[in-house]
C-alpha cells in the first residue's frame, strides 16, 4: 500500500530499504484528556507549551513513561511505586503493563512498553489520528486508551474495525495523562478552560504531585488538597488577565463500571474569588463554611480539613442533560444558616456578605432590592415581646413562594391594624415570589431576604435562637488563606 506523507497527506511512491520513522508534532486538540496529556508532555519535557515539544523531547518523555510504567508494574504490593500502578490500572485496566498476566521481568516488560510509544514507520496505510487528525499507522483500542463505555457495552467500534488510529505524539500524551491529572487511587480529574494559563497551572501542579505519588505513595501526601481547590487557585491567579469558567472531568476506567462526572464553575467565579479574598467579611464567611464542613472526632478535633469540601461548592454539576445546574455554594450557605441554633450572629453576618457577593458577581443582582421586604418581616417579628414564635414561622415559609406570600400579607395586615405603615414591597414582590423556569431569580431573592432578616434581627438584639455561646473556631483559617489567597506555599500545599 502507498504511504502517506506527514506534511500533505498525499500518496507517495513506496519507500525501499529500511522504513523511515514518521515524525509529527505534538498538537493540542479540543479533547480534554488529550489536552491534559499533551500539556503534561510539555511539562515533562521542560517546555512552556506543547507546540514547543520537539521529536527529541517526545522520545525522552516516552523513555520516562516507559521507566515509570515498568517500575510500577514490577513493584511489590504496598510500596509507593505500587500506588502508581493502581493509578495506571484505574485508567488502562487491560494494557500490557496492568493486566494480571503481565510479565514481572522488567527487561521483557520494557520491550512491550517501548513498542507502545514507538514512532510509526513508513509502511502500510495511514489513517487520520482519532485525536489530532495527523496520519497514524498504529491502531489502539480500549486496553491502551482511557475512558470507555461500561462492561455492558460489548463493542463500541464500527463493524470490522480493530481500533482507533492514534499517532505517536497522541499515544505518548494518552499515557502522560496521569501526570497532568489530579489523581486518587481509583480516579483521575482533568481540567478544561478557555484560558490556556489556567489549564497549564493546573497541569504543572499535578505533575509535581504525580512525582511525589511515585516516591511517597498516596499516604505521603497532604490530605487537605483537592482537584477543585487546585483549579480555583489557578482561576484566581489568572482572573485579572482572562476571567474564564472551568470544567472538571472526573472519571474511572476499569473492567467493572467505568464512570464520568462533569462539574463546572460559572464564568464569574475568578472575579468572585479575588473579591472574596479582598473583603474581610466575605473571607470570614468562606472560612466559616470550611470550618463547618470539616470532619471532626468526638472531641471536636479536626480529622479532615473542610477546605476541599468548600472548594467543591463552587463547581456545579454539568452532566445532567435537561436539568438546570444546581448552585451549590448559595444552597449550602442557606442550608447551614437555617440551622439558627447552631450559628452565631457573627457567622450569619459573614455568610450574608458571601451570599450577597455571589449574587452580585455571578448574577449581577442588586442585593439591596429586598430591603423593603426585610424591613416588613423584621418589623412584624419584633412586634412580639417574645419574637421566637414569629421568627420560626418565617423560617418555615422562607423557601416557599406561596407560603411566603401569605406571611407577607399577614405581616402587612398586622402592622396596618396596629397603626403602623408597612414598607412598600410592590416593586420587589413579583420577582421575590416567582417560581418555575421563568422566575429562576425568585429563590435567590428569597435567600437574600433570609440572610437580611436574621442579621437585621441580630442587630436589633432580638432573641431568635442564634447561638450566642458557640466558639468561633479558627482551625482552618490559615488553611483557607493558603488555599486561595496566597501563592507563597503552593508547591508544598498542593503537592
C-alpha positions in Angstrom: 0.0 0.0 0.0 1.1 3.6 -0.7 2.4 5.5 2.3 1.2 9.0 3.3 3.5 11.9 3.7 3.5 13.6 7.1 3.0 17.1 5.7 0.5 16.9 2.9 -1.2 13.6 3.5 -0.9 12.8 -0.2 0.2 9.3 -1.6 3.9 9.0 -2.4 5.9 6.3 -4.1 6.6 3.2 -1.9 9.9 3.5 0.1 12.6 0.9 -0.4 15.0 -0.2 2.2 14.6 0.4 5.9 11.3 2.2 6.6 11.8 5.7 8.0 10.1 6.9 11.2 7.2 9.2 10.6 7.8 12.3 12.7 4.9 14.6 13.6 4.5 17.5 16.1 2.5 17.3 19.3 -0.7 19.1 18.8 -3.2 20.4 21.4 -6.7 19.2 20.5 -10.2 20.0 21.9 -10.4 16.6 23.6 -9.9 17.3 27.4 -8.0 14.0 28.0 -5.6 14.6 25.1 -5.2 18.2 26.1 -4.2 17.2 29.7 -1.7 14.6 28.4 -0.2 17.0 25.8 0.3 19.7 28.4 1.9 17.1 30.8 4.3 16.0 28.0 5.3 19.7 27.6 6.0 20.0 31.4 7.9 16.7 31.5 10.0 17.9 28.5 10.7 21.2 30.2 8.8 23.2 27.5 6.3 26.0 28.0 3.7 24.7 25.6 3.0 21.5 23.6 3.9 23.4 20.4 7.5 23.7 21.6 7.9 19.9 22.1 10.4 18.5 19.6 10.8 15.0 18.3 13.8 14.5 20.7 11.6 15.7 23.6 8.9 13.3 22.7 11.4 10.4 22.7 12.8 11.4 26.0 9.3 11.7 27.6 8.4 8.3 26.1 11.5 6.9 27.8 10.5 8.5 31.1 7.0 7.0 30.8 8.4 3.6 30.0 10.7 3.7 33.0 7.9 4.7 35.4 5.4 2.2 34.0 7.8 -0.7 34.2 8.9 0.2 37.7 5.3 0.4 38.8 4.2 -2.8 37.1 7.0 -4.8 38.6 6.9 -3.3 42.1 5.7 -5.1 45.2 2.2 -4.6 46.7 2.3 -1.9 49.4 5.2 0.1 48.0 4.9 3.7 46.8 5.6 2.6 43.2 2.7 0.2 43.5 0.4 3.1 44.2 1.4 4.4 40.8 0.4 1.0 39.3 -3.0 1.4 40.9 -3.4 4.7 39.1 -2.4 3.1 35.8 -4.8 0.2 36.4 -7.7 2.6 37.0 -7.1 4.2 33.7 -5.8 1.4 31.4 -7.0 -1.9 33.1 -6.3 -4.2 30.1 -3.0 -2.8 28.9 0.2 -4.9 28.8 1.7 -3.3 32.0 -1.5 -3.5 34.1 -3.0 -6.9 33.0 -2.9 -9.7 35.6 -0.9 -11.8 33.2 1.8 -9.2 32.7 5.4 -10.3 32.8 7.2 -9.5 36.1 10.6 -9.4 34.3 11.5 -5.7 33.8 13.5 -6.4 30.7 10.7 -8.3 29.0 8.0 -5.8 30.0 10.2 -2.8 28.9 10.2 -4.0 25.3 6.4 -4.2 25.2 6.0 -0.7 26.7 8.6 0.8 24.4 6.7 -0.6 21.5 3.5 1.2 22.6 5.3 4.6 22.2 7.4 3.8 19.2 7.1 6.1 16.2 5.2 4.8 13.1 7.2 3.6 10.2 6.5 4.4 6.5 4.7 1.1 5.7 1.0 0.3 5.4 -2.0 2.6 5.1 -2.1 5.7 7.2 -5.4 7.0 8.6 -6.2 10.3 10.4 -5.4 10.2 14.1 -8.6 10.0 16.2 -7.4 12.9 18.3 -5.4 15.3 16.1 -6.0 14.2 12.5 -2.4 13.6 11.7 -1.6 10.4 9.8 -1.4 7.3 12.0 -0.4 3.7 11.3 -0.8 2.4 14.8 -4.3 1.3 16.0 -5.2 1.4 19.7 -8.4 0.2 21.5 -9.8 0.1 25.0 -6.8 -1.6 26.6 -4.5 1.4 26.0 -6.8 4.3 25.8 -8.5 5.9 28.9 -12.3 6.4 29.3 -14.6 3.9 27.7 -18.1 2.6 28.0 -19.2 0.2 30.7 -18.7 -3.6 30.5 -22.3 -3.8 29.3 -21.2 -2.3 26.0 -19.9 -5.3 24.0 -18.3 -3.3 21.3 -18.2 0.4 20.6 -16.2 0.0 17.4 -17.6 0.2 13.9 -18.1 -3.2 12.2 -14.8 -4.8 11.1 -12.8 -2.1 12.8 -10.0 -3.2 15.2 -9.4 0.1 17.0 -8.8 3.8 16.7 -5.8 5.2 14.7 -3.5 7.1 17.1 -0.3 8.9 16.1 2.8 8.7 18.2 2.5 12.1 19.9 -1.1 11.4 20.9 -0.1 7.9 22.2 2.6 9.4 24.4 0.1 12.1 25.5 -2.5 9.4 26.4 -0.1 7.8 28.9 1.2 11.2 30.1 -2.4 11.9 31.2 -1.9 10.7 34.8 1.0 13.1 35.3 -1.2 16.1 34.4 -4.4 15.0 36.1 -5.5 15.2 39.7 -5.3 11.6 40.9 -6.8 9.3 43.6 -6.1 5.6 43.7 -9.2 4.9 41.6 -9.9 8.0 39.5 -8.4 10.9 37.6 -9.6 14.5 37.1 -8.6 16.8 34.2 -9.5 20.4 33.7 -10.5 22.3 30.5 -10.7 26.0 30.4 -10.9 28.8 27.9 -7.7 30.3 29.4 -4.6 28.3 28.5 -2.8 29.7 31.5 -5.3 28.1 33.9 -5.0 24.7 32.2 -1.2 25.0 32.3 -1.2 25.9 36.0 -3.5 23.0 36.9 -1.3 20.6 34.9 2.0 21.8 36.3 0.9 21.4 39.9 -0.4 17.9 39.2 2.9 16.8 37.5 4.7 17.7 40.7 2.2 15.8 42.7 2.4 12.8 40.4 6.2 12.6 41.0 5.6 12.6 44.8 3.0 9.9 44.5 5.6 7.7 42.8 8.1 8.5 45.5 5.9 8.5 48.6 2.6 6.9 47.6 -0.7 8.5 48.4 -0.3 8.2 52.1 2.7 10.5 51.9 0.7 13.5 50.6 -1.2 16.2 52.4 -4.9 15.3 52.7 -6.3 18.8 52.5 -6.0 19.4 48.8 -8.4 18.5 46.0 -8.9 18.9 42.3 -11.4 21.7 42.9 -9.0 23.5 45.2 -6.1 23.4 42.7 -8.5 24.6 40.0 -9.8 27.5 42.0 -6.2 28.7 42.8 -5.4 28.6 39.1 -8.5 30.5 38.2 -7.9 33.1 40.9 -4.3 33.6 39.8 -5.3 34.4 36.3 -8.6 36.1 36.9 -7.3 39.6 36.1 -5.9 38.8 32.6 -8.6 36.5 31.3 -11.6 35.6 33.6 -12.9 32.2 32.5 -15.0 29.3 33.6 -13.5 25.8 34.1 -14.8 22.3 33.7 -13.6 19.3 35.7 -13.9 15.9 34.1 -13.5 13.2 36.8 -13.5 9.6 35.5 -12.6 6.0 36.3 -12.0 3.4 33.5 -11.9 -0.1 34.8 -13.4 -3.5 33.8 -16.3 -3.2 36.2 -18.3 0.0 35.9 -16.4 3.0 34.4 -18.0 6.4 35.1 -17.6 10.0 34.2 -18.7 13.0 36.3 -18.6 16.6 35.0 -18.7 19.7 37.1 -18.2 23.3 36.1 -17.6 26.7 37.5 -19.6 29.7 36.3 -17.9 32.5 34.4 -17.7 34.9 37.3 -16.0 32.6 39.8 -12.5 34.0 39.2 -13.7 37.5 39.9 -15.7 36.2 42.9 -12.5 34.6 44.4 -10.5 37.8 44.0 -13.2 40.0 45.6 -14.0 37.4 48.3 -10.4 37.2 49.5 -10.0 41.0 49.4 -13.1 41.5 51.7 -12.5 40.5 55.3 -16.2 39.7 56.0 -16.5 37.5 52.9 -13.2 35.8 53.6 -14.5 35.1 57.2 -17.7 33.7 55.6 -15.6 31.3 53.4 -13.6 30.3 56.5 -16.7 29.7 58.5 -18.1 27.4 55.7 -14.9 25.4 55.6 -15.0 25.1 59.3 -18.5 23.6 59.5 -17.7 21.3 56.6 -14.6 19.9 58.3 -14.7 16.4 59.7 -14.2 16.2 63.5 -13.8 13.5 66.0 -15.9 13.1 69.2 -13.6 15.6 71.0 -14.1 18.2 68.3 -10.6 17.9 66.8 -10.4 18.2 63.1 -9.7 15.0 61.3 -10.2 16.2 57.7 -10.0 19.8 56.5 -13.2 21.4 55.2 -11.4 23.4 52.6 -11.7 20.8 49.8 -15.5 20.5 50.5 -15.9 24.3 50.5 -14.0 24.5 47.2 -16.3 21.9 45.7 -19.3 24.2 46.3 -18.1 26.5 43.5 -18.4 23.6 41.0 -21.9 22.8 39.9 -22.9 19.5 38.2 -22.8 19.8 34.4 -23.6 16.2 33.3 -27.4 16.1 33.8 -29.0 16.8 30.4 -32.2 18.8 30.6 -31.6 19.9 34.2 -30.8 23.5 35.3 -27.4 23.1 37.1 -27.7 23.5 40.8 -25.8 26.3 42.6 -24.0 24.6 45.4 -22.5 27.5 47.3 -25.7 29.6 47.9 -27.6 26.4 48.6 -25.0 25.3 51.1 -24.9 28.7 52.8 -28.7 28.7 53.1 -28.9 25.2 54.4 -26.3 26.0 57.1 -27.8 29.3 58.1 -31.3 27.9 58.6 -29.9 25.9 61.5 -30.1 29.1 63.6 -29.5 27.3 66.8 -26.0 26.2 65.6 -24.6 29.5 64.3 -23.6 32.8 65.9 -24.6 36.3 64.8 -21.1 36.9 63.6 -21.2 33.8 61.3 -24.6 34.9 60.0 -23.2 38.3 59.0 -20.2 36.7 57.3 -22.4 34.3 55.3 -24.7 37.2 54.3 -21.7 39.1 52.9 -20.6 36.0 51.0 -24.1 35.2 49.7 -24.5 38.8 48.6 -21.2 38.9 46.8 -22.0 35.7 45.0 -25.3 37.2 43.7 -23.7 40.5 42.8 -20.9 38.9 40.8 -22.5 35.9 39.2 -26.0 37.2 38.7 -25.5 41.0 38.6 -28.2 41.3 41.2 -29.0 44.4 43.2 -28.8 43.0 46.7 -30.5 46.0 48.3 -33.6 45.2 46.3 -35.0 43.0 49.2 -34.6 45.7 51.9 -38.3 46.7 52.0 -39.4 43.1 52.3 -36.7 42.5 55.0 -37.9 45.6 57.0 -41.5 44.3 56.7 -40.7 40.9 58.1 -38.4 42.2 60.8 -41.0 44.8 62.0 -43.6 42.1 62.2 -41.4 39.7 64.1 -40.2 42.3 66.6 -43.8 43.4 67.4 -43.9 40.4 69.8 -42.3 40.5 73.2 -41.0 37.0 72.5 -40.2 37.1 68.8 -39.2 33.4 68.6 -42.6 32.2 67.6 -43.0 34.6 64.6 -39.4 34.0 63.6 -39.9 30.3 63.5 -43.0 30.8 61.4 -41.0 32.9 58.9 -38.2 30.2 58.8 -40.8 27.6 57.8 -42.1 29.7 54.9 -38.8 31.3 53.8 -38.1 29.0 50.8 -41.7 28.7 49.5 -43.0 31.5 47.3 -46.6 30.5 48.1 -46.2 30.3 51.8 -44.0 33.4 51.9 -46.7 35.4 50.1 -49.2 34.5 52.7 -46.8 35.5 55.5 -46.1 38.9 53.9 -49.8 39.6 53.5 -50.4 38.7 57.2 -47.5 40.8 58.3 -48.7 43.9 56.3 -52.2 43.5 57.7 -51.0 43.2 61.3 -48.8 46.3 61.0 -51.7 48.3 59.5 -54.1 47.1 62.2 -51.6 48.3 64.8 -51.5 51.7 63.2 -48.1 51.3 61.5 -47.3 51.9 57.9 -45.7 48.7 56.4 -42.8 49.1 53.9 -43.9 49.2 50.3 -42.8 45.8 48.7 -44.8 46.1 45.4 -41.6 46.6 43.4 -39.8 43.5 44.7 -42.7 41.2 45.3 -43.2 39.9 41.8 -39.6 38.7 41.5 -39.4 37.6 45.1 -42.4 35.4 44.8 -41.7 34.0 41.4 -41.2 30.3 40.9 -40.6 27.9 38.0 -38.2 28.4 35.0 -39.5 31.9 34.3 -38.8 33.0 37.8 -35.4 31.5 38.5 -34.2 34.6 40.4 -37.0 34.1 42.9 -35.2 31.6 45.1 -32.1 33.8 45.0 -34.0 36.8 46.3 -35.7 34.7 49.0 -32.2 33.6 50.0 -31.1 37.2 50.2 -34.2 38.1 52.2 -33.5 35.3 54.7 -29.9 36.5 55.4 -31.1 40.1 55.7 -33.9 39.1 58.1 -31.6 37.1 60.5 -28.9 39.7 60.5 -31.3 42.6 61.0 -32.9 40.7 63.9 -29.4 40.2 65.4 -28.7 43.9 65.0 -31.9 44.7 66.9 -30.9 42.3 69.7 -34.0 40.1 69.1 -33.9 36.7 70.8 -34.4 34.4 67.9 -32.2 31.5 68.9 -28.9 32.3 67.3 -26.2 30.6 69.3 -24.5 33.2 71.5 -22.1 30.8 73.1 -20.7 28.9 70.2 -16.9 29.2 70.0 -15.8 30.7 66.6 -13.1 28.3 65.9 -10.2 29.4 63.6 -8.8 25.9 63.0 -8.9 26.3 59.2 -8.1 30.0 59.0 -4.6 29.7 57.7 -5.6 26.7 55.6 -8.2 28.8 53.8 -5.7 31.7 53.2 -3.1 29.3 51.8 -5.8 27.6 49.6 -7.0 30.6 47.7 -5.2 33.7 48.9 -1.5 33.1 48.8 1.0 31.6 46.3 3.9 31.5 48.7 3.5 27.9 49.7 1.9 26.5 46.6 4.4 23.7 45.8 4.1 22.3 49.3 0.4 23.0 49.8 -0.8 21.2 46.7 1.8 18.6 46.0 
